[in-house]
Amino acid sequence: MRVLLTGHQGYLGTVMAPVLAAAGHEVVGLDAGLFADCVLGPSPVDPPGHRVDLRDVTAEHVAGVDAVIHLAALSNDPLGSLAPELTYDINHHASVRLARLARDAGVRRFLYASTCSVYGAAGSSDLVTEDAPLRPVTPYAESKVRVEDDLHALSDGDFSPVFMRNATAFGHSPRLRADIVLNNLVGHALLSGEVLVLSDGTPWRPLVHAADIARAFTAALTAPREAVHDRAFNIGSETNNVTVAEIAGQVAEAVSGSKVVITGETGADPRSYRVDFSRFRAAVPGFDCEWTVKQGALELADAYRKHGLTREDFEQRFTRLAVLRAASDAGAVDGTLRWRR
């Protein structure tokens, strides 16, 4: 199958591309390249691809493609809140435009990287299923809800959108992100000896390893149409439904000599939810996540040590908001996050 993978030079895309290739698919990438240099360790080998802003995609980019895996986005809550209008322009409008072009080009399956953040302030400790009310509390999560709604309207007998609501990602990637919870806490523990938690530690977070996300998308790509057509799936494992304080404790165990410090300075986080992941396991028999939070913490600590993670890299090169601010200050991108030519 010929697969267009948007965001192939991002944190998840860099892990997913070789998994897709190993499954026998022909992978074509599409990425603006804003984070292509955020590499820890040896440079990854990317699939052939297009260096293009998502907002500038044309019919040519989806011609001859059997399926689209759409990861590209402004990819976390602080970044989305920096310029909400850009979040909606890129994450929402450009995503729906891509889907329309794909449908018109005869693409039959469109796997959309949504998020469990759509559940936002779940308001209960019960496990949240895909049928639960959506309560997004950030522009990032709101943009994901809007895309799901619009893709649903585009679905028909030939075009199958699938909404992959990923739990919060963790784990090593050749293109690292340090601004997601487990990756961040492990970095703080190694660099300072403290597992620093700014909230009160009580919110629930569902976590999932980047490699398990890659395996889930690969499985959804070839699942029977009737099993996945126009359906939402939570992607993760109930085992990895943990509080932020529990995540911190796992990190302290993985990084010898570190200690948990919960400051509580940001108070209680309204984003708190425990998630049920059984629907995807039922739709794709044989799939289950392989990575635990503890294993991910150990993997990250080993990778950080091996490749000599520095505080400057941790706070600047591997933090999305800092990367974009640095590119803007240097005049490399304009106010709409487009490359200056």
N, C-alpha and C positions, 0 to 999 in steps of 0.2 A: 504494500500500500504506500502511495506517495503522500506524505504528511507534511503540511506546513505548520511549523512550530514557531509561534510568535514569542518573543522574549527569550530566544535561545541563548543569548549572552547574559542572562540574568542568573540569579541564585538558583532557582528551580530549573530553568531551562538547560543550564550547563550540566546538571545531573540527569535530566530527562533524555536529552538527545542521544547519548550512548545506549541508554536502556531501550529506546525505540529502535535504534539501529541493530542492537543485538537480537531483537525480536524479529528482524528481517524487513523492517520498514525502510523506505527511502525518505530521509529527513531533509527538508529544506527549511532553513531558518529565516526569520525576519525580525530585525531588532534595530532600534535607533542607535544603539551602541553607547548610551549614556553611562553604563556601568561595566562596559567590556573590560576595563583596566582594573577592576576591583578583584585582583587575583592574589590568592595566598598560595605560594608554592609554585610548581611548574605551570606554565601556561597551558590551558586546555586546548584540545584540537576540536575546533568547531566544525559542524557540517557546513556544506556550501549554503550560502544564504544571501538575503537582500539587506543592505544597510539603508533602512528607510524608516522615517517616523510613521507611527501607526496612523496618524491623521492624514498621511499622504499615500496610503495604500491604494492601488488601482486594480482593475480587473486582471491586468497582466500578472500580478503577484499570486493570484489564486487559480490561474489557468492550469489545467492539467493536474489539479490536486484532488485526491480522493477524500481527504479529511483534514480538518483544521484543529489544532490544539492551541487554544488562545490563552497564553499566560501574561502577555505584555500588559503592564499597567503601572501607574504610580502606586507603589506597592505597600504602603502601610499607613496607619492612622496619622502620625505626625506629618508625614509627607503630604497626605491628602488634605490636611487642615491648613497647610502652608498657603495654598491657593485653591480654594474649593472650586472656583470656576474652571481651573485647569483639570482638576480631578474629574469633573463631569464631562469636560470636552474630550479628554483622552480616555478615561476609563469607561464612560458611558457612550457618548455619541460616536467616537471612533470605533468602539467595539461593535456597536450595532451596524455601523456602515460596513465594517469588515464582514460581518455575518451576511448582510444583504448581497454583497459582492460574491461571497462564497456560494450562497444559494443560487444566485443567477448563473454562476459558472458550473453548476452541476455537482458541487460538493455535497456529499450525502450525510456526513456526520461532523458535528461541530462541538468539540469538548471545551466547555468554558470553565476557566478557573475562577470559581466564586469562593466564598469564605464562610466559615462558621460565625464570623463577626456579624452576619446578618441577624443573628439572634439577640445580639446586643445585651440589653438589660432583660434577661430571661425572666427574672422575678420569681424563680423557684429553684429548688435543688433537685427537682425531678429531671430525669434524662430527657433532653430535647430531641424530638424527631423532626424529620423534614417537613411535617405538616404543622409544626408549631407556628404561632404568630411571629412575624419578622419585626424586630424592634431595633433597627440600626441606630447607633448613637453618634456616628462620625460620617463625614462626607465620603470616605473610602467605602464604608459598608453600605451606605445609601446608594452609591453608584453601582455596586454589585446587584442590589435589589432591582434597580431600574433596568439593568441589562437583562437580568433573568426574565423580567416581565416582557421586555421587547422581543427577546429571542423566542419566548413562548408564542408570541403573536406571529412570528415568522415560520414556525414549524408547520410542516405539511407532510404529505405522503412520501416525499422524496428527500426532505431536509430534516434531519434529526439533531436538534440541540440537546446537549446533556449538561446539567449544571452540577459541577463537582465542587461541593462546599468543603474546601480543605480546612482542617484544623490548623492551628498555628504551627508553622513549620519549624523544624530544628535540624541540626546536623551539619556535618562538614560538606562543603561544596568547593570546587576549585575557584569559583567566584563567590567569595564569602559575603555574608551579611552579619553584622554584629548588632543590629538594632531589632532583633527578635529575641524573645525572652530567654530561652535557654542559652543560645549563642552568646547573648550579652552577659548573663550571669557567670558563665564559665570564664569569659574574658576578664571580667572584674576580679574573679577569684584568683586567677593566675597572676594578674598584673598588680593587684593590691593586697591580696590575702583576705579580702572581704567579699562575701557574696551579698552584694548591696541591693536591697529591696526598698524602693521608695514609697510603695503603697503600704497598706496595713497587712498585706500578705494573704488576705482572706478570699479574694476572687478566685473562682474556678476557671481553669483554662484547659481546653482540650489540645493536646500536642500531637504532631505526626512528623516522622522523619522525612526529609526531602526524597530519599530513595524509595520510601513507601508511597509517597505521592506519585513518583515516576512509574512505579509498578501498577498503581491503581489506574492511571490514565492509559497506560499501555493495555491493560485488561479491558477497559471500557471501549477502547478503540475497535476491538473485534468482537465484543459481546453481541449476542443476538439483538436485532433492532427492537423487538418487542420488549426486551428486558430493560432498555435504557432510553428509548425514545421520549424526548420532552419530559424527562424526570430529573428531580434533584436528588443528590446523594451526599450525605455527610461522609467525609473521607478521613479516617483515623481509627483509633481503637479505644474502647472503653477503659482499658488498662491505663491509658495515658490521659484520662480525666483527672487533673491534679490541681490543687490550690497553688498559688504563687509561692506560699511559704513551703509547701512540699517540694516544689521544684528547687527552691533554694537549698533545702536539706539534701536533696540528691546531688546537687552540685558540690556542696561541702564534703560529701562522702567521696566524690570523684576526684576532687582537687585536694590532695593532702596538705594539711596545715592551714587551710582556709576556714573562716568562720562566718556564720550567717549574721548579717546586720540588717534588721528591719527598722527603718527610720519612721515609717508611717507619715512622712511629711506631705505626701500627696493625698492622704486620706484613703477612703474606700473607693475603689474603681467600680463604676456602674456596670461595666462590661463583665459579666459573670455568668457562666453557663456550663453545664455538664451535658455531653452530647451522646446520643444513641447512634451507633454506626452500623446497625444490623441490616439496614435496607441494601447497602451495596454488597455485603457478603451474600445476601439472598439472591441478588440479581446476577452476581458473578461468582458462582460456586467455586470454592478453592482459594479465593483471595482472603488474605488476612495480613495485617501489618506485622512486620518482623522486629521492629526496633522499639525498645523501651526508652523512657527518659534517662534512666541511669546509664544505659549503653551509649546513648547519644552524648551524655556529658563526658564520659570517658573518651569517646572518639574525638570530641572537640578538643579536650585538654591535650590529647596526644598530638593532634594536628597543629594546635597553636604552638606547642613546644617544638615540634619538629621543624616548623617553618619559621620560627622566630618572630612570633607576633609581638609587635611593639605597641606602646600606648598610643602613639601618633596614628599608626595604622588603624588601631581599634576604634579610635574616636573620630577619625577623619575618612580614611580610604574605604572603610567597611561600614560606614553609617550613611544611609541613602541621602538624608537631608543635608549632611555636611558635604557630600560629594557634589550635589547640585548647587549648593551655595558657593562652593569653591569654583565650580565651572562658571557660575554667573559672575562672581567677583573678578575672574580672569578674563571675562568677555568672551568665553568660548560658547556660551548659550545666551539666548536673549530672554526677555521676560516671559515668553511663552514656552520656555524650555526646548526651543529648537536650536540646533547647531547654527552658529554664524558661519557663513561661507566666505 
